[in-house]
């Protein structure tokens, strides 16, 4: 397709497109068909080092660039992204599988991070105060952390890039971006857009690779990277944190989730069903803040499950490029197998399948929207991030029971609750051990809000006014004042 053909396929280092060492390439496949879309450069550790050297060389000049200049580059990139919504949406649908309607929504979401942080670039504040003894002035400034390594996942290929790139550029940091090997095309297109917007050579470098461990670890231990921002699994996050310890690299981590969704007996059932559909089925359930465990009050559990199953069964499954598709393929065969294994395990332990639950025939990594009830506490689906279109429902009787079950996990990224009782809403929201709460809504992501979790769901926040803080250091200057 033309949209795939037009995207550069090389590494982006020092402002130029370069082949990987020895000309190595990796395959980018369409999960709807299993067919190869194209091949892109497959970087080696040596390629990664060259990218870091380019970022280091560009750091001083970029940090000294006027905030307004950085702001305008981001704003121009925002405008370009919006103007190319259809092309970028199709690109993501082809490499990742999501329906075009969802891909268009991601383009808008991704662009907004550039617009938001273009406005934050000119609002980096410091301060001047008088010391308590009156003999000194305390001057506080903010400076960029330095060269950053940004590692993004495959599920939101464009938005995860802009959510990290936006604040880093606004703060004055240079970047090495390593996107997921399944979805490199959106990141390569983004590099081209930022170049068109006027970003100087070396400020952004993009390294695509199948050897993530081999490329990333030497960069973290090499002493030149000063900040790591990673979105991915908690398992990998733990490894990266250990690697960052040697050179005390500043980190922000958006890791795994196991989001509970609680529906109380006083909830507006229409609102709860709609919110659950959004929280569960956005991006085919391949989202770190997707509803993973659904707890419904016993008095309404049967009606809720029946209505949810009807909504799920009515969704059209197919290639994301086909008109009317609601649910595209999962990212790969391993992702589909994981979802199906969790369903089979739950059924073996007594769960009932209301809809879905069977592997479809034919090509592609499709899995049907599935609703399970009667989930046993020992089922693997309770403790495992599903990352697929499977809704697992359990009934509860008391508020304390629901809250205890919701908090009974090592994760704490997102949680959802549905109730019309204001006291209960505030009380439960405060008790839930999650960084983000959806109150009578299934959508919590917003560029203007701080995105992130607690416990083993990560460190730091992305987005909102605090998002740029992750890329800035404080510097204090003591200024004596004569008597």
Secondary structure as UniProt FT lines:
FT   HELIX           2..5
FT   STRAND          11..13
FT   TURN            14..15
FT   STRAND          16..18
FT   HELIX           21..23
FT   STRAND          25..29
FT   TURN            31..33
FT   STRAND          36..41
FT   HELIX           45..64
FT   HELIX           67..83
FT   HELIX           85..96
FT   HELIX           100..120
FT   HELIX           121..123
FT   STRAND          127..130
FT   TURN            132..133
FT   STRAND          136..144
FT   STRAND          148..151
FT   TURN            155..158
FT   HELIX           159..171
FT   STRAND          175..178
FT   HELIX           181..183
FT   HELIX           185..196
FT   TURN            197..198
FT   TURN            201..202
FT   STRAND          204..206
FT   HELIX           212..221
FT   STRAND          227..231
FT   HELIX           234..245
FT   TURN            246..248
FT   STRAND          250..254
FT   STRAND          259..263
FT   TURN            265..266
FT   HELIX           269..281
FT   HELIX           282..285
FT   TURN            288..289
FT   STRAND          291..297
FT   HELIX           298..313
FT   TURN            320..321
FT   TURN            323..324
FT   HELIX           333..348
FT   TURN            349..350
FT   STRAND          352..355
FT   STRAND          370..373
FT   TURN            377..378
FT   HELIX           380..383
FT   STRAND          390..396
FT   HELIX           399..407
FT   STRAND          414..418
FT   HELIX           422..431
FT   STRAND          436..439
FT   TURN            447..448
FT   HELIX           455..457
FT   STRAND          458..459
FT   TURN            464..466
FT   HELIX           467..471
FT   STRAND          472..480
//
